[in-house]
């Protein structure tokens, strides 16, 4: 009888979570419809800042979708058993996050109905067109990879499939970084360091997301993570967070070396109002230093500490992306270095941006899509990590 009552409680909990996810998705869709009907005038975006808060959510989910597969790659490609047990959940989270990110991306374009043009008229010279193939390919390859993991007859193919996924996700994250690296119309971008920076960011953010979801599943099922596996995962998280700090520092130091970028760096790091606050307080302190303290300081490193560190890494990632995407557009491009450019259009002026409620709800709706897919996937199939 106790087992039956427990099963009923779990079923009720599942339907409650599913309804919650569906409600969040519905709010996101309603916000997208509202912006579609009224136009960009109801958002905080303008002629200079054309990628707003929804893009912060979308880029986070797309980058994390690649990075969360690092858990599967360590298991299948590099043969680490503790991570191989987590490969199915890793693949599910990748599909869920990518679906959520692309949902936000499509609904934020202004004319989502025009996607048929991109599908029927391919432009091989556009990095955006390359990413259409990369995103579609990741869905397909991760689906095949999950098949080799879940079907016993296909287990022998899991390592080759995992290798393909590993290579593809590195290419995909490189392509996402190249969107900005090839964009010379903004001074914040246009540098070759961005693709490797995006790859390392994906490692840190993906592992943080994975640990949060794993902790939620273990708590739901009354399980406790093995101490040896916890130690591996928290050390890897700390390594990835430190690596992101290194490459972010290299990115800004490279900009500071060039005289033409000095004003931009002064703006983004010191005088830009909300942007230095989010960078130093949100990303660097709360999103990087505190997680490193929680992971490595003697007496720390317990499961609850690593969970809190992972949550802070995710929060810090949003701060960093906001500074990078919004702040990078807010600062005007110096078309004529050494000269002051003025016009009635506002050339040479720092743009103002305040995210509107519909933009924020659309981004949260994308997270709802990922949450809904994960909830249903874990319930329908056996994705709970099981250690020997």
Secondary structure, DSSP 8 states (H G I E B T S, - for coil): -HHHHHHHHHHHHHHHHHHHHHHHHHHHHHHHHHHHHH-GGGSS--SS--S-HHHHHHHHHHHHHHHTTHHHHHHHTS--HHHHTTHHHHHHHHHHHHHHHHHHHHHTSS-GGGHHHHHHS--TT-HHHHHHHHHHHHHHHHHHHHHHHH-GGGGGGHHHHHHHHHHHHHHHHHHHHHHHHT-TTSTT---THHHHHHHHHHHHHHHHHHHHHHHHHHHHTT----HHHHHHHHHHHHHHHHHHHHHHHHHHHHHHHSGGGHHHHHIIIIISTHHHIIIIIIIIIIIIIHHHHHHHSTT---HHHHHHHHHHHHHHHHHHHIIIIIIHHHS---SSTTS----TT-TT--------HHHHHHHHHHHHHHHHHHHHHHHHTT-S----
